């Protein structure tokens, strides 16, 4: 290229995800690193693969293990070094699942939902006596050493530790990816991690709703350009060294800035005033991006549905199209043409909405997973199983972000085939609602294991069934307890977990709420 191209926005803005106000374009280096780490993660998680066994035999450690050892890679193949470099870049994004705790560094590794654990500030003479590994915080009978934990950690960290479930039969420590709810690494979450430097996100609810609006992609992109001052007006082109006449194509009386072209021009003001919005844009000092964003937000809150906001953006788009017809098509300025383009736009949007809402294509706009509301294990034929109704109650503690301070309780009702009912409740520590639900099932199953080998659990939480079907999709805080539940389930002759209406678990919910309020 002989001339330098025009860049309307910088890379940082363009590479932000759409929910953060960007366009979601991928950084090539971040994309390459993410793909490499996805392969390293596959090699680590599937140690039986031929490539895993070859790398293990050749270099002694797999790429992720090498990155965690924080030792430089010596003489090795280009492929192995590339995998190790990618694993090093993502090392701080990995979260450890506590098994026996022997390989997890208390301070250096991330093993709590709240992030890294920080010890209390103590005198220099006491530093050497502090434990280094998580296994040193666990007693011989497989429980947390509460006295030691409260002495070593601040209150919020101590609560997070004590809320972490320890497996009944501890195994090796595990690793999951902390950037997704399922714990599985994805290229998308990897690029986001490298861009932000952490798993934290600054998502904007405005952009989340904006990109979900049912309108043409070109209009969405044009609206984004307006709100990011990236419209190729004559003033913007002239500022970047392009030799163009800057006068407005509609009135020829003022420079064509984005504010003048879409809002302040006399002709455009009359169009806004006679439109269904009845807007009289006089004396505005706001820039065009903030003005458009304010009106879209206003229409969302005060008009039913999305039609008004869609029409507002459509009118901006129609003005821009007619402006381009004048500049590039040598047409004359005609206000009626703007309104005709807008009517055609609304007609196309109405047809698109009706098409997406129709029967054959309705699955295109349905989000979420569709599953059977039950999960079974074992042979169904046989004596009537014991019915166990469970529920967990969880309430966030005020407005604080420390989830471990939340109040939680578990309740269950056991109905035996002989008609005898048993009830139970317990105040528990839980980091999320699903954590409370699974803890209630875990406590109830431990009690019913002494009564029967055929069990049916009834819950009002569909996510519980999804986790039982797909244990690898469990969130970080419930990985250990879900494994314990499955281990206990496989000891039964028959087990079924079914989704039931809230009214069925009313008694268990009452017991759980009572236990929660007893905190």
PANUGU-701174 format. One line per field, with one value per residue (C-alpha): x, y, z. Coordinates in Angstrom, 1 decimal. Example, Ala and Ser with C-alpha at 12.3 -4.5 7.8 and 13.67 -1.06 7.14 Angstrom:
% residues 2
east = 12.3,13.7
north = -4.5,-1.1
up = 7.8,7.1
This chain:
% residues 519
east = 0.0,1.3,-0.9,-1.5,-5.0,-7.5,-8.1,-11.3,-10.8,-7.8,-7.2,-7.9,-11.5,-12.1,-10.7,-13.0,-15.9,-19.2,-20.6,-17.8,-18.4,-16.1,-16.6,-15.0,-12.2,-9.5,-5.9,-3.9,-1.2,-3.8,-5.7,-2.5,-1.7,-5.2,-5.2,-1.8,-3.0,-6.2,-3.9,-1.8,-4.9,-6.0,-2.6,-2.8,-6.3,-6.0,-2.8,-3.5,-3.1,0.0,1.2,0.9,2.9,5.6,6.0,6.0,8.6,10.8,10.7,9.5,6.7,3.7,3.6,1.2,3.2,6.4,4.8,3.7,7.2,8.4,11.6,13.0,12.6,16.0,16.8,13.5,11.5,9.9,6.5,7.1,8.6,5.6,3.2,5.1,5.2,1.4,0.9,3.0,0.9,-2.3,-0.8,-2.4,-5.8,-5.9,-7.8,-6.9,-9.5,-8.5,-7.9,-5.3,-3.8,-0.2,0.6,-1.3,0.7,-1.5,-0.3,0.9,-1.8,-5.5,-7.6,-10.5,-13.4,-12.4,-8.9,-5.6,-5.5,-3.7,-2.3,-2.6,0.2,2.5,5.9,9.0,9.9,6.7,6.9,8.9,6.3,3.5,2.3,3.1,0.8,-3.0,-2.5,-1.1,-4.5,-6.3,-6.6,-5.9,-9.7,-10.1,-11.6,-10.4,-8.3,-10.7,-8.5,-5.4,-7.4,-9.0,-5.5,-3.7,-6.2,-8.4,-12.1,-13.3,-10.6,-11.2,-14.9,-14.1,-11.7,-14.2,-17.0,-14.8,-15.9,-13.3,-13.8,-14.6,-11.9,-9.3,-7.4,-4.9,-5.4,-7.1,-6.9,-9.7,-9.9,-11.3,-12.5,-15.7,-18.5,-18.0,-14.2,-13.4,-10.9,-12.3,-10.4,-12.9,-12.3,-8.5,-8.4,-10.5,-8.1,-5.0,-6.6,-7.8,-4.9,-7.5,-10.9,-12.6,-14.9,-16.4,-19.6,-22.1,-25.8,-26.5,-24.4,-25.8,-29.3,-28.2,-26.6,-29.6,-32.0,-33.8,-32.5,-30.2,-26.5,-25.6,-27.8,-26.3,-22.8,-23.8,-25.2,-22.0,-20.0,-22.2,-21.7,-17.9,-17.4,-16.3,-18.6,-16.8,-18.3,-16.6,-15.3,-13.7,-12.2,-10.8,-9.2,-7.4,-6.0,-8.5,-9.2,-13.0,-15.4,-16.7,-20.1,-23.2,-24.9,-28.4,-28.1,-24.7,-24.4,-22.3,-19.5,-20.7,-19.9,-21.8,-23.8,-24.8,-25.6,-27.7,-29.3,-28.6,-29.1,-32.3,-33.7,-32.9,-34.4,-37.7,-37.6,-37.1,-39.9,-42.4,-41.4,-43.2,-40.7,-41.5,-38.0,-37.0,-33.2,-32.4,-29.7,-28.0,-24.5,-24.1,-22.0,-23.9,-22.9,-24.1,-27.3,-28.1,-27.3,-29.5,-32.5,-32.1,-32.1,-35.1,-37.1,-36.3,-37.6,-40.7,-41.9,-43.0,-40.7,-37.9,-39.8,-39.3,-35.5,-35.2,-37.1,-34.9,-31.7,-33.4,-34.1,-30.4,-29.5,-32.0,-30.4,-27.0,-28.1,-29.7,-26.6,-24.5,-27.0,-26.3,-22.6,-22.0,-25.1,-25.4,-29.0,-30.8,-31.6,-35.2,-36.6,-39.3,-36.6,-35.4,-38.8,-39.3,-36.1,-37.2,-40.6,-38.9,-36.5,-39.4,-41.2,-38.1,-37.6,-41.2,-40.9,-37.7,-39.2,-42.3,-40.0,-37.9,-41.0,-42.5,-42.7,-40.0,-37.3,-38.3,-35.4,-33.0,-33.9,-34.3,-31.4,-30.4,-30.3,-33.3,-32.9,-35.0,-36.0,-34.5,-31.3,-31.3,-28.7,-29.2,-32.2,-35.6,-37.4,-37.6,-39.1,-40.4,-37.4,-37.1,-38.2,-35.8,-37.1,-34.3,-33.8,-31.2,-31.7,-29.1,-29.1,-26.4,-25.1,-26.1,-24.4,-20.9,-19.0,-17.8,-20.0,-18.7,-20.5,-23.8,-26.4,-27.3,-29.3,-30.2,-33.4,-34.6,-37.6,-37.2,-40.2,-39.5,-41.6,-43.1,-44.6,-42.2,-41.1,-37.9,-36.9,-33.6,-32.1,-28.7,-27.0,-24.3,-21.6,-22.2,-20.7,-23.7,-27.3,-26.3,-23.7,-26.5,-28.7,-25.9,-25.0,-28.6,-28.5,-25.2,-26.4,-29.6,-27.9,-25.5,-28.5,-30.6,-27.6,-28.1,-31.8,-32.1,-30.1,-32.9,-33.3,-35.2,-34.2,-36.7,-35.4,-36.7,-33.3,-32.6,-29.0,-28.5,-29.6,-27.4,-24.3,-25.1,-25.4,-22.2,-19.9,-17.2,-19.6,-19.7,-18.6,-15.5,-17.1,-19.1,-16.6,-15.6,-19.0,-20.5,-17.8,-18.6,-22.3,-21.7,-19.4,-22.2,-24.8,-22.8,-23.0,-26.8,-28.6,-30.9,-30.9,-33.1,-33.0,-36.0,-37.1,-40.4,-42.4,-41.6,-44.8,-43.5,-40.3,-42.2,-41.6,-37.9,-37.6,-39.2,-36.7,-33.8,-35.0,-35.4,-31.8,-30.5,-32.2,-30.7,-27.3
north = 0.0,3.5,5.3,4.7,3.4,5.2,3.6,4.7,3.0,1.5,-2.2,-2.2,-1.1,-3.4,-6.5,-6.0,-8.4,-7.1,-7.0,-4.7,-2.2,-3.6,-5.8,-9.0,-9.1,-11.6,-10.6,-13.0,-13.6,-14.2,-16.6,-18.6,-18.8,-19.9,-22.7,-23.9,-24.0,-25.9,-28.6,-28.5,-28.9,-31.9,-33.5,-32.9,-34.2,-37.2,-38.8,-42.0,-40.3,-41.3,-37.7,-37.4,-40.6,-39.6,-36.1,-37.6,-40.1,-37.7,-34.6,-36.1,-33.5,-32.5,-28.8,-27.6,-29.5,-27.9,-24.4,-25.0,-25.9,-22.5,-23.9,-22.9,-25.3,-26.5,-28.2,-29.3,-29.3,-26.2,-27.7,-28.6,-25.1,-23.5,-25.5,-24.7,-21.0,-21.0,-22.9,-20.4,-17.5,-19.2,-20.5,-17.8,-18.6,-22.2,-23.0,-25.9,-28.4,-29.6,-33.4,-34.3,-30.7,-31.9,-30.1,-26.8,-23.9,-22.0,-18.5,-18.9,-21.1,-20.2,-22.8,-20.7,-19.1,-15.7,-16.0,-16.4,-16.9,-14.2,-14.9,-12.5,-10.1,-11.4,-10.7,-11.7,-14.3,-16.3,-16.5,-19.7,-21.5,-20.9,-23.9,-23.9,-26.6,-26.9,-30.5,-28.9,-27.3,-30.6,-32.9,-36.6,-37.4,-35.4,-32.2,-28.6,-27.6,-24.8,-23.5,-23.2,-21.6,-18.9,-18.1,-17.9,-16.2,-13.1,-13.7,-13.6,-16.0,-18.3,-18.5,-19.4,-22.2,-23.7,-23.5,-25.6,-29.2,-31.9,-35.3,-38.2,-40.2,-37.6,-38.2,-36.2,-32.5,-31.4,-28.4,-26.6,-23.5,-20.6,-18.5,-20.5,-21.8,-25.4,-25.4,-26.3,-24.1,-22.4,-20.3,-17.5,-17.4,-17.7,-14.7,-12.8,-13.8,-12.6,-9.4,-8.4,-10.1,-11.9,-13.5,-10.3,-8.7,-5.3,-6.2,-3.5,-4.4,-1.8,-3.6,-7.0,-5.8,-3.8,-6.8,-9.0,-6.5,-7.9,-5.7,-6.0,-6.5,-3.5,-1.3,-2.7,-1.9,1.6,2.3,1.0,3.4,6.3,5.5,5.1,8.2,6.1,7.3,8.4,11.9,14.6,16.4,13.2,12.5,16.0,15.7,12.6,14.4,13.4,16.3,16.6,19.5,19.4,21.1,19.2,17.5,18.3,22.1,23.1,25.6,23.9,21.3,17.7,16.4,13.3,15.5,17.9,15.2,13.0,15.6,19.3,20.0,22.0,19.4,16.5,18.3,18.6,14.8,14.0,16.4,14.8,11.2,8.9,9.9,13.6,14.5,18.2,18.2,21.9,23.2,19.8,19.9,16.1,14.3,12.2,8.9,9.8,11.3,8.2,5.9,8.0,7.8,4.1,3.5,5.8,3.9,0.6,1.7,3.6,1.7,-1.9,-4.3,-3.3,-1.8,1.9,1.5,-0.5,2.3,5.0,3.3,2.6,6.3,7.1,4.4,5.8,9.3,7.8,5.8,8.9,10.9,8.2,8.3,12.0,11.7,8.6,8.3,12.0,12.1,15.2,15.8,14.5,14.2,11.9,9.5,9.3,8.4,5.9,4.1,4.1,2.5,-0.1,-0.8,-1.3,-3.6,-5.8,-5.9,-6.9,-9.7,-10.9,-10.9,-12.9,-15.4,-16.0,-16.4,-19.0,-22.6,-24.1,-21.7,-21.0,-23.3,-20.7,-18.2,-20.5,-20.3,-22.8,-26.6,-28.9,-32.0,-34.8,-33.8,-36.9,-39.0,-42.8,-45.3,-49.1,-51.4,-49.9,-53.2,-54.2,-53.0,-49.4,-47.0,-44.7,-41.2,-38.4,-34.8,-32.2,-28.5,-25.9,-22.4,-19.7,-16.0,-13.5,-11.6,-8.0,-6.5,-7.8,-9.8,-12.3,-15.3,-17.3,-14.9,-15.9,-17.7,-21.3,-24.2,-27.7,-29.6,-33.0,-35.4,-39.1,-41.3,-45.1,-47.7,-48.7,-45.2,-43.9,-40.3,-38.8,-35.2,-33.4,-30.0,-28.5,-25.1,-25.3,-23.3,-22.7,-20.5,-20.4,-21.7,-24.8,-25.5,-25.4,-27.7,-30.3,-30.2,-30.9,-34.0,-35.1,-34.9,-36.7,-39.5,-40.2,-40.7,-42.8,-45.0,-46.8,-47.4,-48.6,-49.3,-48.1,-44.3,-41.7,-38.0,-35.3,-31.7,-28.5,-27.6,-28.7,-27.8,-30.7,-33.2,-31.6,-31.9,-35.6,-36.2,-34.2,-34.0,-32.2,-29.3,-28.6,-25.2,-24.9,-24.8,-28.0,-30.2,-32.1,-32.5,-33.7,-36.4,-37.5,-37.6,-39.7,-42.1,-42.7,-43.0,-45.8,-47.8,-48.0,-50.7,-48.2,-44.4,-41.8,-38.0,-36.2,-32.6,-31.8,-28.6,-26.3,-27.3,-30.9,-29.7,-27.2,-29.1,-29.5,-25.9,-24.9,-26.9,-25.5,-21.9,-22.6,-23.9,-20.9,-18.4,-20.1,-18.7
up = 0.0,-1.0,1.6,5.2,5.8,8.1,11.5,13.0,16.3,18.1,18.4,22.1,21.6,18.6,20.5,23.5,23.6,22.4,26.0,27.0,24.1,21.5,18.4,19.6,17.0,18.0,18.5,16.4,19.0,21.7,19.4,18.6,22.3,23.2,20.5,21.8,25.3,24.3,22.9,26.1,28.2,26.1,26.5,30.3,30.8,28.5,29.6,27.7,24.3,22.3,22.2,25.9,26.5,24.1,25.6,29.1,28.2,26.3,28.7,32.0,32.4,30.3,29.2,32.0,34.6,33.3,33.4,37.0,38.1,37.0,35.5,32.1,29.2,28.1,24.8,23.5,20.2,18.9,19.5,23.1,23.9,22.2,24.3,27.5,26.7,26.1,29.4,31.2,29.8,31.2,34.4,36.6,35.1,36.3,39.5,41.7,43.1,46.5,46.8,49.3,49.1,48.8,45.5,46.1,47.4,49.9,48.8,45.2,43.7,43.2,45.0,46.4,44.6,45.9,44.3,46.0,49.8,51.8,55.2,58.1,58.6,61.3,62.7,60.7,63.3,62.7,58.9,58.9,61.0,58.5,56.5,52.8,51.4,51.7,53.0,56.2,56.8,56.8,59.9,59.9,59.7,56.5,57.9,57.9,60.9,62.0,64.8,62.6,59.7,61.9,63.3,59.9,57.6,57.6,58.3,54.7,53.5,56.4,55.6,52.0,53.0,55.5,52.8,50.4,50.4,51.2,49.5,51.8,50.0,48.9,45.8,43.7,43.4,40.2,37.8,36.0,34.0,36.0,33.1,32.4,34.6,33.4,34.2,30.6,28.6,25.5,23.0,23.6,27.3,26.7,24.4,27.0,29.8,27.8,26.8,30.4,32.3,34.5,34.5,35.6,33.1,32.8,31.0,30.3,30.5,27.8,25.3,26.3,25.5,22.4,20.6,21.3,19.6,16.5,13.8,10.8,11.6,9.5,11.6,14.8,13.5,12.5,15.9,17.5,15.2,16.3,20.0,19.5,17.3,14.3,11.5,8.3,8.1,6.0,9.0,10.3,6.9,6.6,10.0,8.8,5.7,3.1,0.7,0.7,1.0,4.5,4.0,4.9,1.9,3.2,4.0,2.6,5.5,8.2,8.4,8.2,11.7,13.0,15.4,12.5,10.0,12.2,14.6,14.3,10.6,9.9,7.6,9.9,12.9,11.0,10.2,13.9,14.9,12.4,13.2,15.6,18.3,18.2,19.1,18.9,19.0,19.7,21.9,22.7,24.0,24.3,21.7,19.3,20.9,24.3,22.9,21.0,23.9,26.2,23.8,23.3,27.0,27.5,24.8,26.4,29.7,28.6,25.4,25.4,23.6,21.3,18.4,19.5,20.0,16.8,14.9,16.4,15.2,11.9,11.4,12.0,9.5,6.9,7.2,6.6,3.6,2.0,2.7,0.8,-2.1,-2.4,-2.1,-4.2,-6.3,-7.3,-6.1,-4.9,-1.3,-0.6,2.9,1.7,0.5,4.1,5.4,2.6,3.5,7.1,6.3,4.2,7.1,9.5,7.1,6.7,10.5,11.0,8.5,10.0,13.5,12.3,10.5,13.6,15.7,13.3,14.1,11.8,12.7,16.3,17.6,16.2,18.9,21.8,24.3,27.0,27.0,26.7,28.8,30.3,33.9,35.5,35.7,36.5,37.6,38.1,37.5,37.9,38.4,42.1,45.4,45.8,46.3,49.3,48.4,49.4,48.9,49.3,49.0,49.8,51.0,50.2,50.8,50.0,53.0,52.3,49.3,50.0,47.3,49.9,49.0,52.0,54.3,52.8,55.0,53.9,55.1,53.9,54.5,53.5,54.0,53.7,53.0,53.3,51.5,54.9,55.2,57.9,57.4,58.6,58.4,58.7,58.5,59.0,58.8,56.2,54.5,50.8,48.2,45.8,45.5,43.6,46.3,48.9,46.7,46.3,50.0,50.9,48.6,50.0,53.6,52.8,50.9,53.8,56.1,53.6,52.8,56.1,55.3,51.7,48.5,46.2,46.3,44.4,45.0,44.2,43.7,42.1,40.7,37.1,37.3,39.8,37.2,34.6,36.9,37.6,33.9,33.1,36.1,34.1,33.7,37.4,38.7,40.7,44.1,43.5,41.7,44.9,46.4,43.1,42.9,46.4,45.6,42.5,44.4,46.9,44.2,42.5,45.7,45.4,43.5,42.0,42.0,40.3,40.6,39.2,38.7,40.5,41.0,43.9,45.7,46.1,48.0,50.1,53.4,52.6,51.7,55.0,56.9,54.8,55.4,59.1,59.2,57.2,59.5,62.6,61.6
